C-alpha cells in the first residue's frame, strides 16, 4: 500500500466517523451531504461531486454540490431530464467513466453543457435505502483525472450506508417539500 492509498483510507475513515457524528436529533442534512460531496472530491480525486435525492414526486432534487459549476450542471440535468444521475436513479445501476465527448446521442443536452463546464467524464452511483434507490451521487472529471478504480471502490460503501443516515434525510426532505 502506498502512502497515497493509506492517506485516502484515513480520509475515508475520518469521513465515515464525521458522518456518524452528525446522526443526532438536530443535524443539518444539507451540511452533512455537502461534506460528503466535498470528501468525495478529495478521496476519489475527481473535479466535482454532487448529490441528488428523490423528492416526493419521484423526481430528483439537487441537494449538495462540491462546487458551483457542479450545482449548475445538476440543476440543468434535472431541468433537461437527462444525464448520468437521472439514468443511474431510474435504472438503479452505476454509470461509470462515461466519456462525455463521445456520447452526444445518449445525453444530447447534458453532454455539451458538461463539456462547456470543463467536465469530460461522468460517474453516477445509486444511493439506496433498504433496497430502494433514493438518489444518486454524481462526480465529474477533467481529462487528466483517472478515477475509475476509486469510483468502483466507493460503490460498495455507498450501497451499504447505514439506513438511518438516508432514511432520516429522506424524511426531512419530505417534510420540507
Buried (B, 14 or more C-beta within 10 A) or exposed (E): EEEEEEEBEEEBEEBBEEBEEBEEEEBEBBEBBBBBBBBBBBBBBBBBBBBBBBBEEEEBBBBBBBBEBBBBBBBBBBEBEBBBBBBBBEEEEBBBBBEBEEBEEBBEBBBEBBEEBBBBBBBBBBBBBEEEBBBBBBBBBEEEBEBBEBBBBBBEEBEEBEEEBBEBBBEBBEEEE
